[in-house]
Amino acid sequence: MDTNNWRPGQAEPAMDTADWRTELPLDYRQRIVNKILDALKRHLPVPGQEGWNELRKIAVRFEEKIYTGATSQSDYLRKISLKMLTMETKTQTALANNLPSNSVGNSKNPQDLG
């Protein structure tokens, strides 16, 4: 009598989540690296080719770290998007903090109006 309950066609859940990386198109990761690089160039202007090469290395290392640690494609994209959004928000906050403090017309704080 066979006591094995496994049937052909039943996939193990761990296999499904581990294989998400193999389903990515070949150029997918490169496009993600390019988007990260574009964001870095907007927020961290660097002079010359050497600076650009350094930004590229940063983008590649960041993408690799997220890629290896992600549990699924959606997790991968979520983590990258969140980090890029955080970078954008920090830059906007820094710019807002650098505005002159005497520009009362742009203030939304009622205490600044009187």
N, CA, C and O atoms as CSV, one atom per row, in Angstrom:
chain,resi,resn,atom,element,x,y,z
A,1,MET,N,N,0.825,-1.172,0.000
A,1,MET,CA,C,0.000,0.000,0.000
A,1,MET,C,C,0.877,1.246,0.000
A,1,MET,O,O,1.816,1.337,0.792
A,2,ASP,N,N,0.587,2.210,-0.877
A,2,ASP,CA,C,1.387,3.420,-1.028
A,2,ASP,C,C,0.863,4.508,-0.107
A,2,ASP,O,O,-0.305,4.888,-0.205
A,3,THR,N,N,1.704,5.018,0.787
A,3,THR,CA,C,1.276,6.059,1.717
A,3,THR,C,C,1.739,7.441,1.286
A,3,THR,O,O,1.515,8.415,2.003
A,4,ASN,N,N,2.377,7.544,0.133
A,4,ASN,CA,C,2.856,8.833,-0.363
A,4,ASN,C,C,1.684,9.626,-0.935
A,4,ASN,O,O,1.022,9.157,-1.861
A,5,ASN,N,N,1.414,10.817,-0.400
A,5,ASN,CA,C,0.285,11.641,-0.848
A,5,ASN,C,C,0.643,12.593,-1.972
A,5,ASN,O,O,-0.233,13.279,-2.500
A,6,TRP,N,N,1.908,12.649,-2.349
A,6,TRP,CA,C,2.328,13.567,-3.406
A,6,TRP,C,C,1.829,13.076,-4.746
A,6,TRP,O,O,1.936,11.890,-5.056
A,7,ARG,N,N,1.278,13.990,-5.553
A,7,ARG,CA,C,0.803,13.649,-6.897
A,7,ARG,C,C,1.548,14.492,-7.913
A,7,ARG,O,O,1.873,15.643,-7.623
A,8,PRO,N,N,1.829,13.968,-9.077
A,8,PRO,CA,C,2.459,14.783,-10.126
A,8,PRO,C,C,1.590,16.001,-10.415
A,8,PRO,O,O,0.363,15.914,-10.402
A,9,GLY,N,N,2.221,17.112,-10.671
A,9,GLY,CA,C,1.475,18.345,-10.943
A,9,GLY,C,C,1.361,19.236,-9.726
A,9,GLY,O,O,1.007,20.408,-9.856
A,10,GLN,N,N,1.651,18.715,-8.549
A,10,GLN,CA,C,1.629,19.549,-7.353
A,10,GLN,C,C,2.999,20.200,-7.200
A,10,GLN,O,O,4.014,19.517,-7.068
A,11,ALA,N,N,3.010,21.513,-7.219
A,11,ALA,CA,C,4.281,22.225,-7.076
A,11,ALA,C,C,4.501,22.581,-5.616
A,11,ALA,O,O,3.554,22.837,-4.872
A,12,GLU,N,N,5.736,22.593,-5.230
A,12,GLU,CA,C,6.068,23.027,-3.881
A,12,GLU,C,C,6.078,24.545,-3.852
A,12,GLU,O,O,6.646,25.153,-4.759
A,13,PRO,N,N,5.475,25.194,-2.849
A,13,PRO,CA,C,5.403,26.652,-2.815
A,13,PRO,C,C,6.763,27.337,-2.859
A,13,PRO,O,O,6.891,28.401,-3.464
A,14,ALA,N,N,7.768,26.760,-2.240
A,14,ALA,CA,C,9.086,27.391,-2.213
A,14,ALA,C,C,9.673,27.503,-3.614
A,14,ALA,O,O,10.393,28.456,-3.911
A,15,MET,N,N,9.376,26.556,-4.459
A,15,MET,CA,C,9.911,26.596,-5.818
A,15,MET,C,C,9.321,27.766,-6.600
A,15,MET,O,O,10.031,28.423,-7.362
A,16,ASP,N,N,8.028,28.031,-6.417
A,16,ASP,CA,C,7.378,29.106,-7.152
A,16,ASP,C,C,7.980,30.461,-6.823
A,16,ASP,O,O,8.207,31.267,-7.725
A,17,THR,N,N,8.243,30.728,-5.546
A,17,THR,CA,C,8.763,32.037,-5.168
A,17,THR,C,C,10.247,32.177,-5.510
A,17,THR,O,O,10.712,33.288,-5.762
A,18,ALA,N,N,10.990,31.086,-5.524
A,18,ALA,CA,C,12.415,31.158,-5.822
A,18,ALA,C,C,12.669,31.373,-7.316
A,18,ALA,O,O,13.728,31.869,-7.700
A,19,ASP,N,N,11.714,31.005,-8.146
A,19,ASP,CA,C,11.918,31.071,-9.580
A,19,ASP,C,C,11.489,32.388,-10.215
A,19,ASP,O,O,11.560,32.512,-11.438
A,20,TRP,N,N,11.054,33.359,-9.453
A,20,TRP,CA,C,10.568,34.603,-10.057
A,20,TRP,C,C,11.669,35.287,-10.859
A,20,TRP,O,O,11.378,35.964,-11.845
A,21,ARG,N,N,12.915,35.126,-10.460
A,21,ARG,CA,C,14.020,35.794,-11.155
A,21,ARG,C,C,14.225,35.259,-12.575
A,21,ARG,O,O,14.632,35.997,-13.472
A,22,THR,N,N,13.944,33.986,-12.762
A,22,THR,CA,C,14.143,33.393,-14.086
A,22,THR,C,C,13.094,33.851,-15.090
A,22,THR,O,O,13.276,33.688,-16.297
A,23,GLU,N,N,12.006,34.418,-14.604
A,23,GLU,CA,C,10.933,34.867,-15.491
A,23,GLU,C,C,11.128,36.294,-16.004
A,23,GLU,O,O,10.385,36.744,-16.875
A,24,LEU,N,N,12.115,37.002,-15.473
A,24,LEU,CA,C,12.359,38.373,-15.926
A,24,LEU,C,C,12.970,38.382,-17.324
A,24,LEU,O,O,13.850,37.572,-17.617
A,25,PRO,N,N,12.516,39.283,-18.186
A,25,PRO,CA,C,13.171,39.422,-19.500
A,25,PRO,C,C,14.635,39.816,-19.314
A,25,PRO,O,O,14.997,40.427,-18.308
A,26,LEU,N,N,15.464,39.466,-20.280
A,26,LEU,CA,C,16.903,39.692,-20.161
A,26,LEU,C,C,17.273,41.147,-19.904
A,26,LEU,O,O,18.178,41.421,-19.117
A,27,ASP,N,N,16.593,42.075,-20.550
A,27,ASP,CA,C,16.966,43.481,-20.397
A,27,ASP,C,C,16.215,44.189,-19.269
A,27,ASP,O,O,16.407,45.389,-19.071
A,28,TYR,N,N,15.382,43.492,-18.542
A,28,TYR,CA,C,14.554,44.090,-17.497
A,28,TYR,C,C,15.398,44.752,-16.408
A,28,TYR,O,O,15.160,45.904,-16.047
A,29,ARG,N,N,16.377,44.023,-15.891
A,29,ARG,CA,C,17.212,44.564,-14.817
A,29,ARG,C,C,18.025,45.761,-15.297
A,29,ARG,O,O,18.231,46.711,-14.543
A,30,GLN,N,N,18.488,45.723,-16.543
A,30,GLN,CA,C,19.259,46.843,-17.075
A,30,GLN,C,C,18.393,48.090,-17.156
A,30,GLN,O,O,18.861,49.193,-16.872
A,31,ARG,N,N,17.135,47.924,-17.541
A,31,ARG,CA,C,16.224,49.074,-17.592
A,31,ARG,C,C,15.998,49.646,-16.196
A,31,ARG,O,O,15.918,50.863,-16.028
A,32,ILE,N,N,15.894,48.769,-15.191
A,32,ILE,CA,C,15.732,49.226,-13.807
A,32,ILE,C,C,16.984,49.990,-13.369
A,32,ILE,O,O,16.880,51.054,-12.760
A,33,VAL,N,N,18.158,49.454,-13.674
A,33,VAL,CA,C,19.413,50.139,-13.327
A,33,VAL,C,C,19.450,51.517,-13.989
A,33,VAL,O,O,19.865,52.491,-13.362
A,34,ASN,N,N,19.021,51.606,-15.245
A,34,ASN,CA,C,19.016,52.900,-15.946
A,34,ASN,C,C,18.066,53.892,-15.280
A,34,ASN,O,O,18.376,55.080,-15.201
A,35,LYS,N,N,16.921,53.425,-14.804
A,35,LYS,CA,C,15.984,54.313,-14.101
A,35,LYS,C,C,16.580,54.798,-12.778
A,35,LYS,O,O,16.441,55.965,-12.412
A,36,ILE,N,N,17.238,53.894,-12.074
A,36,ILE,CA,C,17.908,54.278,-10.825
A,36,ILE,C,C,18.999,55.297,-11.128
A,36,ILE,O,O,19.143,56.290,-10.416
A,37,LEU,N,N,19.756,55.052,-12.176
A,37,LEU,CA,C,20.836,55.957,-12.583
A,37,LEU,C,C,20.281,57.335,-12.935
A,37,LEU,O,O,20.862,58.347,-12.546
A,38,ASP,N,N,19.174,57.392,-13.661
A,38,ASP,CA,C,18.545,58.672,-13.993
A,38,ASP,C,C,18.150,59.437,-12.734
A,38,ASP,O,O,18.355,60.647,-12.643
A,39,ALA,N,N,17.586,58.725,-11.767
A,39,ALA,CA,C,17.194,59.367,-10.514
A,39,ALA,C,C,18.415,59.879,-9.757
A,39,ALA,O,O,18.399,60.985,-9.217
A,40,LEU,N,N,19.468,59.076,-9.720
A,40,LEU,CA,C,20.692,59.505,-9.043
A,40,LEU,C,C,21.284,60.747,-9.704
A,40,LEU,O,O,21.747,61.661,-9.022
A,41,LYS,N,N,21.267,60.774,-11.032
A,41,LYS,CA,C,21.830,61.934,-11.752
A,41,LYS,C,C,21.043,63.202,-11.443
A,41,LYS,O,O,21.621,64.285,-11.357
A,42,ARG,N,N,19.724,63.075,-11.275
A,42,ARG,CA,C,18.900,64.249,-10.945
A,42,ARG,C,C,19.192,64.777,-9.551
A,42,ARG,O,O,19.154,65.985,-9.318
A,43,HIS,N,N,19.482,63.875,-8.627
A,43,HIS,CA,C,19.611,64.269,-7.227
A,43,HIS,C,C,21.041,64.378,-6.733
A,43,HIS,O,O,21.295,64.985,-5.692
A,44,LEU,N,N,21.967,63.802,-7.462
A,44,LEU,CA,C,23.376,63.857,-7.076
A,44,LEU,C,C,24.214,64.256,-8.286
A,44,LEU,O,O,24.911,63.415,-8.854
A,45,PRO,N,N,24.158,65.505,-8.682
A,45,PRO,CA,C,24.940,65.901,-9.853
A,45,PRO,C,C,26.436,65.732,-9.593
A,45,PRO,O,O,26.962,66.198,-8.582
A,46,VAL,N,N,27.101,65.063,-10.516
A,46,VAL,CA,C,28.537,64.826,-10.380
A,46,VAL,C,C,29.235,65.269,-11.660
A,46,VAL,O,O,28.685,65.128,-12.752
A,47,PRO,N,N,30.423,65.793,-11.528
A,47,PRO,CA,C,31.139,66.267,-12.716
A,47,PRO,C,C,31.884,65.137,-13.426
A,47,PRO,O,O,32.409,64.224,-12.789
A,48,GLY,N,N,31.918,65.216,-14.734
A,48,GLY,CA,C,32.788,64.371,-15.543
A,48,GLY,C,C,32.385,62.920,-15.660
A,48,GLY,O,O,31.437,62.448,-15.032
A,49,GLN,N,N,33.151,62.230,-16.495
A,49,GLN,CA,C,32.908,60.816,-16.772
A,49,GLN,C,C,33.161,59.947,-15.545
A,49,GLN,O,O,32.457,58.962,-15.325
A,50,GLU,N,N,34.150,60.305,-14.756
A,50,GLU,CA,C,34.461,59.510,-13.569
A,50,GLU,C,C,33.300,59.523,-12.584
A,50,GLU,O,O,32.962,58.491,-12.005
A,51,GLY,N,N,32.687,60.694,-12.391
A,51,GLY,CA,C,31.530,60.793,-11.515
A,51,GLY,C,C,30.355,59.989,-12.032
A,51,GLY,O,O,29.646,59.344,-11.260
A,52,TRP,N,N,30.148,60.028,-13.356
A,52,TRP,CA,C,29.064,59.263,-13.961
A,52,TRP,C,C,29.286,57.768,-13.771
A,52,TRP,O,O,28.349,57.027,-13.475
A,53,ASN,N,N,30.537,57.325,-13.944
A,53,ASN,CA,C,30.861,55.907,-13.749
A,53,ASN,C,C,30.615,55.478,-12.312
A,53,ASN,O,O,30.161,54.362,-12.056
A,54,GLU,N,N,30.914,56.363,-11.385
A,54,GLU,CA,C,30.684,56.055,-9.964
A,54,GLU,C,C,29.184,55.925,-9.674
A,54,GLU,O,O,28.768,55.025,-8.944
A,55,LEU,N,N,28.377,56.823,-10.245
A,55,LEU,CA,C,26.923,56.724,-10.079
A,55,LEU,C,C,26.401,55.415,-10.651
A,55,LEU,O,O,25.520,54.785,-10.065
A,56,ARG,N,N,26.945,55.001,-11.801
A,56,ARG,CA,C,26.517,53.743,-12.416
A,56,ARG,C,C,26.828,52.574,-11.490
A,56,ARG,O,O,26.001,51.675,-11.332
A,57,LYS,N,N,28.003,52.574,-10.879
A,57,LYS,CA,C,28.368,51.503,-9.951
A,57,LYS,C,C,27.406,51.466,-8.760
A,57,LYS,O,O,26.996,50.396,-8.312
A,58,ILE,N,N,27.059,52.638,-8.263
A,58,ILE,CA,C,26.116,52.721,-7.137
A,58,ILE,C,C,24.770,52.137,-7.546
A,58,ILE,O,O,24.177,51.356,-6.802
A,59,ALA,N,N,24.286,52.513,-8.730
A,59,ALA,CA,C,22.993,52.021,-9.216
A,59,ALA,C,C,23.013,50.500,-9.382
A,59,ALA,O,O,22.054,49.824,-9.009
A,60,VAL,N,N,24.087,49.965,-9.934
A,60,VAL,CA,C,24.198,48.523,-10.147
A,60,VAL,C,C,24.233,47.786,-8.810
A,60,VAL,O,O,23.552,46.773,-8.646
A,61,ARG,N,N,25.017,48.283,-7.856
A,61,ARG,CA,C,25.100,47.632,-6.539
A,61,ARG,C,C,23.757,47.672,-5.824
A,61,ARG,O,O,23.339,46.685,-5.219
A,62,PHE,N,N,23.082,48.817,-5.897
A,62,PHE,CA,C,21.779,48.947,-5.248
A,62,PHE,C,C,20.782,47.954,-5.849
A,62,PHE,O,O,20.087,47.248,-5.118
A,63,GLU,N,N,20.713,47.902,-7.187
A,63,GLU,CA,C,19.775,46.991,-7.851
A,63,GLU,C,C,20.097,45.548,-7.485
A,63,GLU,O,O,19.190,44.760,-7.216
A,64,GLU,N,N,21.359,45.199,-7.471
A,64,GLU,CA,C,21.775,43.830,-7.146
A,64,GLU,C,C,21.356,43.456,-5.732
A,64,GLU,O,O,20.880,42.347,-5.492
A,65,LYS,N,N,21.531,44.370,-4.808
A,65,LYS,CA,C,21.158,44.121,-3.412
A,65,LYS,C,C,19.657,43.874,-3.294
A,65,LYS,O,O,19.233,42.940,-2.613
A,66,ILE,N,N,18.859,44.697,-3.945
A,66,ILE,CA,C,17.409,44.532,-3.901
A,66,ILE,C,C,17.008,43.234,-4.613
A,66,ILE,O,O,16.160,42.488,-4.121
A,67,TYR,N,N,17.611,42.975,-5.753
A,67,TYR,CA,C,17.305,41.780,-6.551
A,67,TYR,C,C,17.544,40.498,-5.750
A,67,TYR,O,O,16.705,39.598,-5.746
A,68,THR,N,N,18.673,40.423,-5.085
A,68,THR,CA,C,18.995,39.197,-4.346
A,68,THR,C,C,18.156,39.048,-3.086
A,68,THR,O,O,17.899,37.929,-2.643
A,69,GLY,N,N,17.724,40.164,-2.504
A,69,GLY,CA,C,16.950,40.087,-1.265
A,69,GLY,C,C,15.444,40.009,-1.453
A,69,GLY,O,O,14.720,39.688,-0.510
A,70,ALA,N,N,14.966,40.296,-2.646
A,70,ALA,CA,C,13.520,40.319,-2.880
A,70,ALA,C,C,12.953,38.902,-2.915
A,70,ALA,O,O,13.611,37.957,-3.351
A,71,THR,N,N,11.723,38.783,-2.447
A,71,THR,CA,C,11.063,37.480,-2.418
A,71,THR,C,C,10.205,37.225,-3.650
A,71,THR,O,O,9.808,36.090,-3.913
A,72,SER,N,N,9.920,38.285,-4.404
A,72,SER,CA,C,9.113,38.153,-5.623
A,72,SER,C,C,9.377,39.364,-6.507
A,72,SER,O,O,10.025,40.321,-6.083
A,73,GLN,N,N,8.877,39.321,-7.728
A,73,GLN,CA,C,9.053,40.460,-8.623
A,73,GLN,C,C,8.355,41.695,-8.069
A,73,GLN,O,O,8.889,42.801,-8.158
A,74,SER,N,N,7.184,41.520,-7.506
A,74,SER,CA,C,6.476,42.676,-6.942
A,74,SER,C,C,7.220,43.235,-5.732
A,74,SER,O,O,7.236,44.449,-5.524
A,75,ASP,N,N,7.835,42.365,-4.932
A,75,ASP,CA,C,8.645,42.828,-3.807
A,75,ASP,C,C,9.858,43.606,-4.308
A,75,ASP,O,O,10.209,44.646,-3.749
A,76,TYR,N,N,10.489,43.106,-5.349
A,76,TYR,CA,C,11.635,43.760,-5.990
A,76,TYR,C,C,11.263,45.171,-6.451
A,76,TYR,O,O,11.956,46.140,-6.142
A,77,LEU,N,N,10.164,45.271,-7.190
A,77,LEU,CA,C,9.735,46.576,-7.701
A,77,LEU,C,C,9.291,47.509,-6.578
A,77,LEU,O,O,9.555,48.711,-6.621
A,78,ARG,N,N,8.618,46.955,-5.575
A,78,ARG,CA,C,8.153,47.769,-4.446
A,78,ARG,C,C,9.330,48.371,-3.693
A,78,ARG,O,O,9.309,49.555,-3.357
A,79,LYS,N,N,10.349,47.575,-3.426
A,79,LYS,CA,C,11.508,48.062,-2.677
A,79,LYS,C,C,12.267,49.137,-3.452
A,79,LYS,O,O,12.689,50.142,-2.879
A,80,ILE,N,N,12.436,48.925,-4.742
A,80,ILE,CA,C,13.137,49.917,-5.564
A,80,ILE,C,C,12.320,51.207,-5.644
A,80,ILE,O,O,12.861,52.303,-5.502
A,81,SER,N,N,11.015,51.065,-5.873
A,81,SER,CA,C,10.141,52.246,-5.964
A,81,SER,C,C,10.140,53.024,-4.660
A,81,SER,O,O,10.204,54.253,-4.669
A,82,LEU,N,N,10.068,52.328,-3.552
A,82,LEU,CA,C,10.051,52.991,-2.252
A,82,LEU,C,C,11.346,53.760,-2.014
A,82,LEU,O,O,11.321,54.885,-1.515
A,83,LYS,N,N,12.462,53.162,-2.368
A,83,LYS,CA,C,13.753,53.835,-2.175
A,83,LYS,C,C,13.870,55.065,-3.067
A,83,LYS,O,O,14.373,56.103,-2.635
A,84,MET,N,N,13.410,54.953,-4.302
A,84,MET,CA,C,13.481,56.094,-5.213
A,84,MET,C,C,12.533,57.206,-4.760
A,84,MET,O,O,12.867,58.386,-4.873
A,85,LEU,N,N,11.360,56.843,-4.251
A,85,LEU,CA,C,10.423,57.829,-3.724
A,85,LEU,C,C,11.009,58.527,-2.498
A,85,LEU,O,O,10.858,59.739,-2.340
A,86,THR,N,N,11.670,57.772,-1.641
A,86,THR,CA,C,12.317,58.349,-0.468
A,86,THR,C,C,13.390,59.346,-0.886
A,86,THR,O,O,13.508,60.417,-0.292
A,87,MET,N,N,14.165,59.001,-1.899
A,87,MET,CA,C,15.204,59.902,-2.390
A,87,MET,C,C,14.572,61.192,-2.934
A,87,MET,O,O,15.063,62.291,-2.674
A,88,GLU,N,N,13.495,61.045,-3.678
A,88,GLU,CA,C,12.792,62.204,-4.239
A,88,GLU,C,C,12.249,63.101,-3.124
A,88,GLU,O,O,12.380,64.324,-3.185
A,89,THR,N,N,11.650,62.496,-2.123
A,89,THR,CA,C,11.068,63.246,-1.008
A,89,THR,C,C,12.147,63.982,-0.223
A,89,THR,O,O,11.964,65.143,0.143
A,90,LYS,N,N,13.263,63.320,0.038
A,90,LYS,CA,C,14.355,63.966,0.775
A,90,LYS,C,C,14.898,65.164,0.009
A,90,LYS,O,O,15.216,66.193,0.603
A,91,THR,N,N,15.003,65.032,-1.304
A,91,THR,CA,C,15.496,66.140,-2.119
A,91,THR,C,C,14.529,67.308,-2.073
A,91,THR,O,O,14.956,68.454,-1.937
A,92,GLN,N,N,13.235,67.041,-2.181
A,92,GLN,CA,C,12.233,68.108,-2.134
A,92,GLN,C,C,12.219,68.778,-0.769
A,92,GLN,O,O,12.065,69.996,-0.678
A,93,THR,N,N,12.375,68.003,0.282
A,93,THR,CA,C,12.418,68.558,1.632
A,93,THR,C,C,13.644,69.448,1.807
A,93,THR,O,O,13.556,70.525,2.398
A,94,ALA,N,N,14.776,69.001,1.297
A,94,ALA,CA,C,15.999,69.798,1.392
A,94,ALA,C,C,15.852,71.109,0.627
A,94,ALA,O,O,16.306,72.154,1.093
A,95,LEU,N,N,15.223,71.060,-0.540
A,95,LEU,CA,C,15.012,72.276,-1.321
A,95,LEU,C,C,14.072,73.232,-0.592
A,95,LEU,O,O,14.300,74.442,-0.577
A,96,ALA,N,N,13.030,72.696,0.006
A,96,ALA,CA,C,12.078,73.532,0.746
A,96,ALA,C,C,12.747,74.177,1.950
A,96,ALA,O,O,12.448,75.324,2.283
A,97,ASN,N,N,13.639,73.462,2.599
A,97,ASN,CA,C,14.333,74.005,3.763
A,97,ASN,C,C,15.335,75.086,3.380
A,97,ASN,O,O,15.720,75.895,4.224
A,98,ASN,N,N,15.759,75.113,2.126
A,98,ASN,CA,C,16.717,76.111,1.673
A,98,ASN,C,C,16.067,77.390,1.171
A,98,ASN,O,O,16.769,78.339,0.822
A,99,LEU,N,N,14.732,77.434,1.126
A,99,LEU,CA,C,14.041,78.656,0.721
A,99,LEU,C,C,14.241,79.724,1.779
A,99,LEU,O,O,14.360,79.401,2.961
A,100,PRO,N,N,14.281,80.988,1.383
A,100,PRO,CA,C,14.427,82.053,2.377
A,100,PRO,C,C,13.261,82.031,3.366
A,100,PRO,O,O,12.109,81.838,2.978
A,101,SER,N,N,13.574,82.228,4.635
A,101,SER,CA,C,12.539,82.153,5.669
A,101,SER,C,C,11.640,83.379,5.676
A,101,SER,O,O,10.594,83.350,6.323
A,102,ASN,N,N,12.003,84.460,4.981
A,102,ASN,CA,C,11.190,85.659,4.993
A,102,ASN,C,C,10.181,85.702,3.850
A,102,ASN,O,O,9.556,86.739,3.628
A,103,SER,N,N,10.009,84.601,3.123
A,103,SER,CA,C,9.028,84.592,2.046
A,103,SER,C,C,7.667,84.207,2.617
A,103,SER,O,O,7.222,83.066,2.490
A,104,VAL,N,N,7.013,85.188,3.252
A,104,VAL,CA,C,5.757,84.993,3.959
A,104,VAL,C,C,4.649,84.561,3.007
A,104,VAL,O,O,3.798,83.761,3.395
A,105,GLY,N,N,4.631,85.053,1.800
A,105,GLY,CA,C,3.564,84.749,0.857
A,105,GLY,C,C,3.474,83.278,0.520
A,105,GLY,O,O,2.400,82.805,0.146
A,106,ASN,N,N,4.564,82.536,0.639
A,106,ASN,CA,C,4.556,81.119,0.295
A,106,ASN,C,C,4.284,80.232,1.499
A,106,ASN,O,O,4.189,79.014,1.350
A,107,SER,N,N,4.158,80.805,2.678
A,107,SER,CA,C,3.982,80.023,3.887
A,107,SER,C,C,2.540,79.579,4.041
A,107,SER,O,O,1.607,80.323,3.738
A,108,LYS,N,N,2.374,78.346,4.519
A,108,LYS,CA,C,1.042,77.837,4.789
A,108,LYS,C,C,0.783,77.802,6.289
A,108,LYS,O,O,-0.272,77.346,6.730
A,109,ASN,N,N,1.731,78.276,7.064
A,109,ASN,CA,C,1.591,78.300,8.509
A,109,ASN,C,C,0.929,79.600,8.917
A,109,ASN,O,O,1.488,80.668,8.667
A,110,PRO,N,N,-0.266,79.551,9.551
A,110,PRO,CA,C,-0.982,80.792,9.905
A,110,PRO,C,C,-0.176,81.688,10.854
A,110,PRO,O,O,-0.358,82.905,10.840
A,111,GLN,N,N,0.700,81.120,11.669
A,111,GLN,CA,C,1.490,81.929,12.587
A,111,GLN,C,C,2.451,82.838,11.841
A,111,GLN,O,O,2.817,83.893,12.359
A,112,ASP,N,N,2.870,82.461,10.640
A,112,ASP,CA,C,3.813,83.261,9.854
A,112,ASP,C,C,3.135,84.470,9.208
A,112,ASP,O,O,3.809,85.405,8.777
A,113,LEU,N,N,1.810,84.450,9.142
A,113,LEU,CA,C,1.098,85.525,8.450
A,113,LEU,C,C,0.888,86.753,9.331
A,113,LEU,O,O,0.624,87.829,8.795
A,114,GLY,N,N,0.985,86.652,10.585
A,114,GLY,CA,C,0.658,87.790,11.418
A,114,GLY,C,C,1.776,88.190,12.235
A,114,GLY,O,O,1.668,89.145,13.005
